[in-house]
Amino acid sequence: MALREILIWPDPRLKQKSKPVERVDDQVRKLCDDLAETMYDSRGVGLAAPQVNVHLDVIAMDIDQTSAEDKPDGVKHEKHAGGLFWMINPKLILAEGEFTYTEGCLSVPDEYEDVTRFGHVIVEFQNRAGKIERREGNQDLMCVCVQHEMDHLMGKVFVEYLSPLKRNRIKTKMIKQQKGD
């Protein structure tokens, strides 16, 4: 496993659409592990491959985790019931209703805003073994995180749901922070 650099918005590479994974192989599983390690290190609950400049339909999620310390190194994370899982080639097969949730993003650090999304979703995807799975979210973090991370696969960041005024304020702040680094 290796930590990967997370792209910070408004990096234009975050606008690129990702491509489906043709075959779940060792290279894809390595990407899955790297996404998980990077997500935990950054104290996130989801991370999509485009956020680390890999434009493939791969997402790591763990909506139960609170910090990197909660996941010891060397543990087979997929054994944590309800914990870490990966979505490869995810597709929404149900999206209905409406739900507003305060979101943040590892690519837009320290910014949190209310975003309205579908309130009930069912997503179908391949897991890291290549098997088809389904997960459901209903007005909860799972529901929001699935949509948020799938947006990254389409080249969209949550700030695009905000008013132009808020979006520009955040953009100015992100650019200023990057120049200060």
Rosetta blueprint (number, residue, H / E / L):
1 M L
2 A L
3 L L
4 R L
5 E L
6 I L
7 L L
8 I L
9 W L
10 P L
11 D L
12 P H
13 R H
14 L H
15 K H
16 Q L
17 K L
18 S L
19 K E
20 P L
21 V L
22 E L
23 R L
24 V L
25 D L
26 D H
27 Q H
28 V H
29 R H
30 K H
31 L H
32 C H
33 D H
34 D H
35 L H
36 A H
37 E H
38 T H
39 M H
40 Y H
41 D H
42 S L
43 R L
44 G L
45 V L
46 G E
47 L E
48 A E
49 A H
50 P H
51 Q H
52 V H
53 N L
54 V L
55 H L
56 L E
57 D L
58 V E
59 I E
60 A E
61 M E
62 D L
63 I L
64 D L
65 Q L
66 T L
67 S L
68 A H
69 E H
70 D H
71 K L
72 P L
73 D L
74 G L
75 V L
76 K L
77 H H
78 E H
79 K H
80 H L
81 A L
82 G L
83 G L
84 L L
85 F E
86 W E
87 M E
88 I E
89 N E
90 P E
91 K E
92 L E
93 I E
94 L E
95 A E
96 E E
97 G L
98 E L
99 F E
100 T E
101 Y E
102 T E
103 E E
104 G E
105 C E
106 L L
107 S L
108 V E
109 P E
110 D E
111 E E
112 Y E
113 E E
114 D E
115 V E
116 T E
117 R E
118 F L
119 G L
120 H E
121 V E
122 I E
123 V E
124 E E
125 F E
126 Q E
127 N L
128 R L
129 A L
130 G L
131 K L
132 I E
133 E E
134 R E
135 R E
136 E E
137 G E
138 N E
139 Q L
140 D L
141 L H
142 M H
143 C H
144 V H
145 C H
146 V H
147 Q H
148 H H
149 E H
150 M H
151 D H
152 H H
153 L H
154 M L
155 G L
156 K L
157 V L
158 F H
159 V H
160 E H
161 Y H
162 L L
163 S L
164 P H
165 L H
166 K H
167 R H
168 N H
169 R H
170 I H
171 K H
172 T H
173 K H
174 M H
175 I H
176 K H
177 Q H
178 Q H
179 K H
180 G H
181 D L
